[in-house]
């Protein structure tokens, strides 16, 4: 196999992986917007007026961007959207960890995982993958 082919295959695998993560995460939040709104509120980063807006709009952005990555359509804009979301997630989780908040991540519906260094590492890996997708697409 040539190096170019391996790189292409790796890009496709990364695109599918990131797309699946974002679609899965977004769909769960769309199905239970009240629970997600409570998790957004627990971070204590947004004024109350923005909590509901964020809880409703953010999951749709995740599903749309992730779906485009899965379909291989508008890959650069979709990767940029995922990249932006990952920066937001890293900042939110980092702020929660730094403030010692004992709250659920809110990353995936039904997951009761508390914010911590594990989530920072996962978000960092997704950030690197989406940045690579954006640059290479």
Secondary structure, DSSP 8 states (H G I E B T S, - for coil): --HHHHHHHHHHHHHHHHHHHHHHHHHHHHHTHHHHHHHHHHT--S-HHHHHHHHHHHHHHHHHHHHHHHHTSSHHHHHHHHHHHHHHHHHHHHHHHHTT---B--SSTT---B-SHHHHHHHHHHHHHHHHHHHH-
